[in-house]
Amino acid sequence: MALYVHWPYCARICPYCDFNVVRDRGRTEEQAGLAQAILDDLEAQATRVGPRALASIFFGGGTPSLMPPDAVAAVVERAHALFPPTGAIEVSLEANPTDAEAGRYAALAQAGVNRLSMGVQSFDDAALKFLGRDHSAEEARRAIGLAGRAFSRLSIDLIYARPGQGVVDWRAELSTALDLGFEHVSPYQLTIEGTTAFGRAVARGAWAPPDEDLAAELYEATQEALEAAGFEAYEVSNHARDVAARSSHNLHVWRGGDYLGLGPGAHGRMTLAEGRVATVAHRRIGEYVQGVAAGSPWAEREALSLQDAAEEKVLLGLRTVEGVSLAALAVLEHSLASGPLAELIAGGFLEPAGDRVRATVRGRPLLDAVLKALLV
């Protein structure tokens, strides 16, 4: 069983972000209360789910590098005590590369974090300003140097398909990331969500994202550059230099493993006596804290049907190089012999691989359409 911890606080809300986040300014007392509620939630859920072996811990957000290191240490220590792992596990934390946060890296490593995922997003100062980031390219380079001394595993997030970005510029940014020694790269295409500041700006015509043709060129350039550098796209938006560099926590989730979600808005999936149970914690911080105290931290808790659980496996599994099992597809009444699955294989978008089916090189850029055909 894995553990996901959501820390919702950010120094600044990025205009493209639609996650459950709040500004952290002046919330010291509230943050202390939330840190304690997360520990209390962990204790209570351990009682509910029974003995499990801990597979991994992931601190996401928000900006969990703003989380007090002693609070991080408390969660790591208590999780190990409640769910003794069978060996060393991955403990990941997302971080922004500002000078202020970089100064906390050593303390976070001491707290038990051994893998840092850095939200650099770009090495171009104009692009960083457009994206609403609160660091410069030079700050990012300094932070990366400090992180390399503190953590054994480093990953970098980058955003492409920005307005005005060309293929040559994007290749140069990828080259910069590789020159800095990252073993894991997560390049994400800029997605415009209607509820965000970017969504509102695009709706009123202030600017427009790249057209589909250019976005496709940028995607292809990403695959080519990273593959040439020895990286494998083991998931649609995640590339690792070797198997050891892959995110074991994310793989656990994509493979359909169990995980507890702690913190405001955190999602969880657990296999219990009643079946596969999906949970979503209360999104508002105060409601989550009160819910934990009342013994009900969730805004939603649902036992998934066999079909819903199979759909999740297909949705997540086809994003990975491993693909999805034929058994999960059979629950959805898909067959290699006929129907949408057979048609997608014949069209070169999917391919059988033993007792599994995976997306082809041709199918990966069109995965949304592939999934739509399978999950009607």
Secondary structure, DSSP 8 states (H G I E B T S, - for coil): -EEEEEE-EESS--TT--SS-EE-TT-HHHHHHHHHHHHHHHHHHHHHH-S----EEEEEES-GGGS-HHHHHHHHHHHHHHS--SS--EEEEEE---HHHHTTHHHHHHTT--EEEEEEE-S-HHHHHHTT-SS-HHHHHHHHHHHHHH-SEEEEEEEE--TT--HHHHHHHHHHHHHTT-SEEEEEE----TTSHHHHHHHTTS-----HHHHHHHHHHHHHHHHHTT-EEEETTEEESSGGGS-HHHHHHHTT--EEEESTT-EEEEEETTEEEEEEE-SSHHHHHHHHHHT--EEEEEE--HHHHHHHHHHHHTTBTT-EEHHHHHHTT--SSSHHHHHHHHTTSEEEETTEEEE-TTTGGGHHHHHHHH--
